[in-house]
Amino acid sequence: MASFFTTPRDSSSTSSSTAPPQTPRIKILCLHGGCHNAPLFKKQLTPLITYLKKRTQSDDVNERVPPCEFVFVNGPLLNDGSLSYSNLPSNSTPDNESSRRLNEQRMWFHEPSSEHTIDPDKLAGVDASLLWLSQCWNSQLQSEPYHGILGFSQGASMGGMWGLIETEQYRCRGLRFFLGVNGYVPCPPPDKGFGGVRREDHHKEAVLDIPSLHIYGLNNDVVTPEESRAVAKRFVDPVVYTHDYGHALPRTEECFNVVAEFLRREGRRLMEDYDSRILSMQAQLKSLEFQAGSMIARESEVNPPRALMAVIDRNAVGGWSGGRRVEPGGGAPCPEDFIKKEGERGKGKKQEGPDRRKRDKGDKGDKGGEGDEGDGGA
């Protein structure tokens, strides 16, 4: 059964309270290598995550890395014996005291030979993995979307291939960057499996126009440097970092700094897009506010409300902010005053109000108590 394994935000995640609160958090989906699993891969990346967390808290703005969250997922396939721990670096082999989760040998696809070719009878494993990863990725699009992929060996092979897929069922929508360690290009039979990606498509160059960082060892006897370079060639302007170690991510400050600088640049790009979206939303809100105000003004001019006795403006909410009527009892003006300019409100009524009442009283006496005309005042 495939499963998630995510770094806790209060410990292994590189998010930090000292980072600027407006800095977007980078969310990275991490894909382990063949015969590994999510908990083991997380354990292997802990030194890198710790280093990035320190850079997140740096006082130097030019050194500061944006907060990151690393989410680790298990491959849906169990090793069928096609690979063994002899294919892995010695320091990656779980010891006898490891938990069952650490001892599980998970895979993204089966490869029965050392040339990284795929058995035609087992291609379903690849499509099952692609479907599983697409579900993991797309389930977060509307809440906390992923921004990039970090893959090791077979995981880097999957991640590097994912961007080639255009089939809606397997697409990786919104992928912003790729970070591959000791990746390689698998060789499936033509037009079979791999989400509909044809064999010749795997060897096309400069077809993925997203930032990418590729790290591989020059003395790697599991995945050759040539195989890793083939993955890098798929991308436009890839960043390549090589080292003298084997099939591993070196735990050196130089290597960690390369990853940190790559993520810092991606964080800046994300921040620029984030600011642009905020400015765009603010402009849209102002436009809607203006349109709503214009519609209300036009409607009020054509059909003034009959019982409107209050206005809302910046100085008074729910109450009249102008002068009161002169007649005994005061009160807000009649509804017709609301559609007049402020300087015209109540004109001609303040002077005639008292005289009019006297005249009305006289009329009542002369006419034998006919009903008071009134002025409709509130």
C-alpha positions as CSV (number, residue, x, y, z in Angstrom):
1,M,0.0,0.0,0.0
2,A,1.3,3.4,-0.9
3,S,1.5,6.0,1.8
4,F,2.5,9.5,2.7
5,F,5.3,10.5,5.0
6,T,5.8,14.2,5.6
7,T,8.3,16.1,7.6
8,P,6.7,17.6,10.8
9,R,6.5,21.4,10.4
10,D,7.7,21.9,14.0
11,S,10.9,19.9,13.6
12,S,12.0,18.5,10.3
13,S,10.3,21.1,8.1
14,T,12.5,24.1,7.3
15,S,9.7,26.6,8.1
16,S,10.8,29.2,10.6
17,S,9.2,31.9,12.7
18,T,12.1,34.2,12.1
19,A,11.5,34.3,8.3
20,P,9.5,37.2,7.0
21,P,5.8,36.2,7.5
22,Q,5.0,37.2,3.9
23,T,7.5,34.8,2.4
24,P,5.7,31.9,0.6
25,R,6.5,28.4,1.8
26,I,8.0,26.1,-0.8
27,K,6.4,22.7,-0.8
28,I,8.4,19.8,-2.3
29,L,7.3,16.3,-3.1
30,C,10.2,13.9,-2.4
31,L,10.6,10.6,-4.3
32,H,12.9,7.9,-2.8
33,G,15.1,5.6,-4.8
34,G,14.5,1.9,-5.7
35,C,14.4,-0.4,-2.7
36,H,14.2,2.6,-0.4
37,N,11.1,4.0,1.2
38,A,9.7,7.4,2.5
39,P,10.9,7.2,6.1
40,L,14.4,6.1,5.1
41,F,14.7,8.8,2.5
42,K,13.6,11.4,5.0
43,K,16.2,10.1,7.4
44,Q,18.9,10.4,4.7
45,L,17.9,14.0,3.9
46,T,17.7,15.1,7.6
47,P,21.2,16.8,7.4
48,L,20.2,18.8,4.3
49,I,16.9,19.8,5.9
50,T,18.7,20.9,9.1
51,Y,21.1,23.0,7.0
52,L,18.3,24.6,5.1
53,K,16.5,25.4,8.4
54,K,19.5,27.3,9.6
55,R,19.7,29.2,6.4
56,T,16.0,30.1,6.8
57,Q,16.9,31.8,10.1
58,S,19.9,33.7,8.7
59,D,20.1,37.4,9.5
60,D,21.6,38.0,6.1
61,V,18.8,38.5,3.6
62,N,21.2,37.4,0.8
63,E,21.8,34.1,2.6
64,R,18.3,33.5,3.8
65,V,16.4,30.5,2.2
66,P,12.6,30.6,2.1
67,P,10.8,28.2,4.5
68,C,10.3,24.8,2.9
69,E,8.2,21.7,3.6
70,F,9.4,18.3,2.4
71,V,6.7,15.7,1.9
72,F,7.8,12.1,1.4
73,V,5.7,9.5,-0.4
74,N,6.2,5.8,-0.7
75,G,6.3,4.1,-4.0
76,P,3.2,1.8,-4.5
77,L,5.3,-1.3,-5.4
78,L,7.2,-3.7,-3.2
79,N,10.5,-5.1,-4.4
80,D,10.0,-8.4,-6.2
81,G,13.6,-9.3,-5.9
82,S,14.7,-7.6,-9.1
83,L,16.9,-5.3,-7.0
84,S,18.8,-6.0,-3.8
85,Y,20.6,-4.0,-1.2
86,S,23.8,-4.8,-3.1
87,N,22.7,-2.1,-5.6
88,L,22.6,0.5,-2.9
89,P,25.4,2.4,-1.0
90,S,26.5,0.6,2.1
91,N,25.4,3.5,4.4
92,S,21.8,3.3,3.0
93,T,21.2,-0.3,4.2
94,P,18.8,-0.4,7.1
95,D,20.2,-2.1,10.1
96,N,18.6,-5.0,12.0
97,E,17.1,-2.6,14.6
98,S,15.2,-0.6,12.1
99,S,11.4,-0.6,12.2
100,R,9.3,-2.5,9.6
101,R,8.7,0.7,7.8
102,L,12.5,1.3,7.4
103,N,12.9,-2.2,6.1
104,E,10.3,-2.1,3.4
105,Q,11.8,-2.0,0.0
106,R,9.5,0.2,-2.1
107,M,9.8,0.9,-5.8
108,W,8.4,3.1,-8.6
109,F,8.8,0.4,-11.3
110,H,10.5,-2.9,-11.6
111,E,13.8,-3.2,-13.5
112,P,15.2,-6.7,-13.8
113,S,18.5,-5.7,-15.3
114,S,21.4,-3.4,-14.5
115,E,20.9,-1.5,-17.7
116,H,17.7,0.2,-16.4
117,T,15.5,-1.4,-19.0
118,I,11.9,-2.4,-18.3
119,D,10.3,-5.8,-18.5
120,P,7.4,-5.4,-20.9
121,D,5.3,-7.7,-18.7
122,K,5.7,-5.3,-15.7
123,L,5.0,-1.9,-17.3
124,A,1.8,-1.7,-15.3
125,G,3.9,-0.8,-12.3
126,V,5.0,2.4,-13.9
127,D,1.5,3.6,-14.8
128,A,0.3,2.7,-11.3
129,S,3.0,4.8,-9.8
130,L,2.3,7.7,-12.1
131,L,-1.4,7.6,-11.2
132,W,-0.6,7.5,-7.5
133,L,1.8,10.4,-7.8
134,S,-0.7,12.4,-9.8
135,Q,-3.4,11.9,-7.2
136,C,-0.9,13.0,-4.4
137,W,0.0,16.1,-6.4
138,N,-3.4,17.2,-7.7
139,S,-5.2,16.6,-4.4
140,Q,-3.3,19.6,-3.0
141,L,-3.8,22.0,-5.9
142,Q,-6.7,23.9,-4.3
143,S,-5.3,24.1,-0.8
144,E,-1.5,23.9,-0.4
145,P,-0.1,23.1,-3.8
146,Y,3.3,21.5,-4.4
147,H,5.9,23.6,-6.2
148,G,8.7,21.2,-7.0
149,I,9.9,17.6,-7.0
150,L,13.1,16.2,-5.4
151,G,13.9,12.7,-6.5
152,F,16.8,10.3,-5.9
153,S,17.9,7.6,-8.4
154,Q,14.7,5.8,-9.5
155,G,12.7,8.6,-7.9
156,A,14.6,11.2,-10.0
157,S,13.9,9.0,-13.0
158,M,10.1,9.2,-12.3
159,G,10.2,12.9,-11.5
160,G,12.3,13.7,-14.6
161,M,9.9,11.8,-16.8
162,W,6.7,13.2,-15.1
163,G,7.1,16.6,-16.8
164,L,7.0,14.9,-20.2
165,I,3.5,13.5,-19.7
166,E,0.6,15.4,-21.3
167,T,-2.1,12.9,-20.6
168,E,-4.6,14.6,-18.3
169,Q,-4.8,11.5,-16.1
170,Y,-1.1,11.6,-15.2
171,R,-0.3,15.3,-15.6
172,C,1.8,17.1,-13.0
173,R,0.0,20.5,-13.2
174,G,1.8,23.5,-11.8
175,L,5.3,22.0,-11.5
176,R,7.7,24.9,-11.0
177,F,11.1,23.1,-10.6
178,F,12.8,19.8,-10.5
179,L,15.8,18.6,-8.3
180,G,17.2,15.3,-9.3
181,V,20.0,13.3,-7.6
182,N,21.6,10.5,-9.6
183,G,18.7,10.2,-12.0
184,Y,18.6,8.3,-15.2
185,V,16.4,7.8,-18.3
186,P,14.6,4.5,-18.3
187,C,14.1,2.7,-21.6
188,P,10.5,1.4,-22.0
189,P,9.3,-0.3,-25.2
190,P,7.9,2.1,-27.8
191,D,4.4,3.4,-27.2
192,K,3.8,1.3,-24.1
193,G,3.3,2.4,-20.6
194,F,4.9,5.4,-19.0
195,G,1.7,7.5,-19.2
196,G,1.7,7.4,-23.0
197,V,5.2,8.8,-23.4
198,R,6.8,7.3,-26.4
199,R,10.3,5.8,-26.3
200,E,11.8,8.5,-28.5
201,D,10.3,11.2,-26.3
202,H,12.5,10.2,-23.4
203,H,15.6,11.2,-25.3
204,K,14.5,14.6,-26.6
205,E,16.5,17.5,-25.4
206,A,15.5,21.0,-24.0
207,V,11.8,20.1,-23.9
208,L,11.1,21.0,-20.2
209,D,11.3,24.7,-19.7
210,I,11.4,24.8,-15.9
211,P,14.3,25.4,-13.5
212,S,16.2,22.2,-12.6
213,L,19.2,21.2,-10.5
214,H,20.9,17.9,-11.2
215,I,23.4,16.4,-8.8
216,Y,25.3,13.2,-9.6
217,G,28.6,11.5,-8.7
218,L,31.4,11.0,-11.1
219,N,32.4,7.7,-9.4
220,N,28.9,6.3,-9.4
221,D,28.9,2.6,-10.2
222,V,25.0,2.3,-9.9
223,V,23.9,5.1,-12.2
224,T,26.6,6.4,-14.6
225,P,27.3,10.1,-15.1
226,E,26.3,9.7,-18.7
227,E,22.9,8.4,-17.6
228,S,22.4,11.4,-15.3
229,R,23.4,13.8,-17.9
230,A,20.7,12.4,-20.2
231,V,18.1,13.5,-17.7
232,A,19.6,17.0,-17.4
233,K,19.5,17.4,-21.2
234,R,15.7,17.2,-21.2
235,F,15.6,20.6,-19.4
236,V,16.2,24.1,-20.7
237,D,19.3,25.6,-19.0
238,P,19.8,22.9,-16.3
239,V,22.0,23.6,-13.3
240,V,24.5,20.7,-12.9
241,Y,26.6,19.9,-9.8
242,T,29.0,17.0,-9.9
243,H,31.0,15.5,-7.1
244,D,33.6,12.8,-6.6
245,Y,31.4,10.5,-4.5
246,G,29.3,7.6,-5.6
247,H,25.6,6.8,-5.5
248,A,24.6,9.3,-2.8
249,L,23.9,12.9,-1.9
250,P,27.1,14.2,-0.4
251,R,26.7,15.5,3.1
252,T,29.1,18.4,2.5
253,E,28.5,22.1,3.0
254,E,29.3,22.8,-0.6
255,C,26.6,20.4,-1.9
256,F,24.1,21.7,0.6
257,N,24.9,25.3,-0.4
258,V,24.2,24.5,-4.0
259,V,20.7,23.2,-3.1
260,A,20.1,26.2,-0.8
261,E,21.0,28.7,-3.5
262,F,18.8,26.9,-6.0
263,L,15.8,27.0,-3.5
264,R,16.6,30.6,-2.7
265,R,16.2,31.6,-6.3
266,E,13.0,29.6,-6.6
267,G,11.7,31.3,-3.5
268,R,12.3,34.7,-5.0
269,R,10.5,33.7,-8.2
270,L,7.6,32.4,-6.1
271,M,7.5,35.6,-4.2
272,E,7.4,37.7,-7.3
273,D,4.5,35.6,-8.6
274,Y,2.8,35.8,-5.2
275,D,3.1,39.6,-5.1
276,S,1.8,39.8,-8.7
277,R,-1.3,37.8,-7.8
278,I,-2.0,40.0,-4.8
279,L,-1.7,43.2,-6.8
280,S,-3.9,41.7,-9.5
281,M,-6.5,40.7,-6.9
282,Q,-6.4,44.2,-5.4
283,A,-6.9,45.8,-8.8
284,Q,-9.8,43.5,-9.5
285,L,-11.4,44.3,-6.1
286,K,-11.1,48.1,-6.7
287,S,-12.6,47.7,-10.1
288,L,-15.5,45.7,-8.7
289,E,-16.0,48.3,-6.0
290,F,-16.1,51.1,-8.6
291,Q,-18.6,49.2,-10.7
292,A,-20.8,48.5,-7.7
293,G,-20.8,52.1,-6.6
294,S,-21.7,53.3,-10.1
295,M,-24.5,50.8,-10.4
296,I,-25.9,51.9,-7.0
297,A,-25.6,55.6,-8.0
298,R,-27.4,55.1,-11.3
299,E,-30.2,53.1,-9.6
300,S,-30.7,55.6,-6.9
301,E,-30.9,58.4,-9.4
302,V,-33.5,56.7,-11.4
303,N,-35.5,55.1,-8.6
304,P,-34.6,56.7,-5.2
305,P,-35.4,54.5,-2.2
306,R,-38.5,55.7,-0.4
307,A,-37.5,54.9,3.1
308,L,-33.8,55.4,3.1
309,M,-33.0,57.1,6.4
310,A,-29.3,56.3,6.9
311,V,-26.1,56.5,4.8
312,I,-22.8,54.7,5.0
313,D,-19.6,56.6,4.4
314,R,-16.1,56.8,5.9
315,N,-17.2,59.1,8.7
316,A,-20.5,57.5,9.7
317,V,-21.7,53.9,9.4
318,G,-25.5,53.4,9.6
319,G,-26.3,57.0,10.5
320,W,-26.8,60.5,9.0
321,S,-23.6,62.5,9.0
322,G,-25.1,65.8,7.8
323,G,-27.0,68.6,9.6
324,R,-30.3,67.9,11.3
325,R,-33.6,69.5,10.3
326,V,-34.5,72.8,12.0
327,E,-38.1,71.7,12.9
328,P,-38.8,70.7,16.5
329,G,-37.5,67.3,17.1
330,G,-34.7,67.6,14.5
331,G,-34.0,64.3,12.8
332,A,-32.5,63.3,9.5
333,P,-33.8,64.9,6.3
334,C,-36.4,63.3,4.1
335,P,-35.4,60.7,1.6
336,E,-35.2,63.1,-1.3
337,D,-32.2,64.8,0.4
338,F,-30.1,61.7,0.1
339,I,-29.8,62.0,-3.7
340,K,-28.8,65.7,-3.5
341,K,-25.3,67.1,-3.2
342,E,-24.3,67.8,0.4
343,G,-24.5,71.6,-0.2
344,E,-28.0,71.4,-1.5
345,R,-29.5,69.2,1.2
346,G,-32.3,70.9,3.2
347,K,-32.1,74.2,1.2
348,G,-35.3,76.2,1.5
349,K,-36.6,74.1,4.3
350,K,-34.6,75.4,7.2
351,Q,-36.1,78.9,6.8
352,E,-39.6,77.9,5.9
353,G,-40.0,75.1,8.4
354,P,-41.4,77.1,11.5
355,D,-43.5,79.6,9.4
356,R,-45.0,76.7,7.5
357,R,-46.1,75.0,10.8
358,K,-47.7,78.3,11.9
359,R,-49.4,78.6,8.6
360,D,-50.6,75.1,8.8
361,K,-52.1,75.7,12.3
362,G,-53.9,78.8,11.0
363,D,-55.3,76.8,8.1
364,K,-56.6,74.2,10.4
365,G,-58.5,76.8,12.3
366,D,-59.9,78.5,9.2
367,K,-60.9,75.2,7.5
368,G,-62.4,73.5,10.5
369,G,-59.6,71.1,11.3
370,E,-58.7,69.8,7.9
371,G,-55.8,67.3,7.9
372,D,-52.3,68.7,8.3
373,E,-50.4,68.7,5.1
374,G,-47.2,67.8,6.8
375,D,-43.9,67.7,4.9
376,G,-43.1,64.1,5.2
377,G,-40.2,64.8,7.6
378,A,-38.8,61.9,9.6
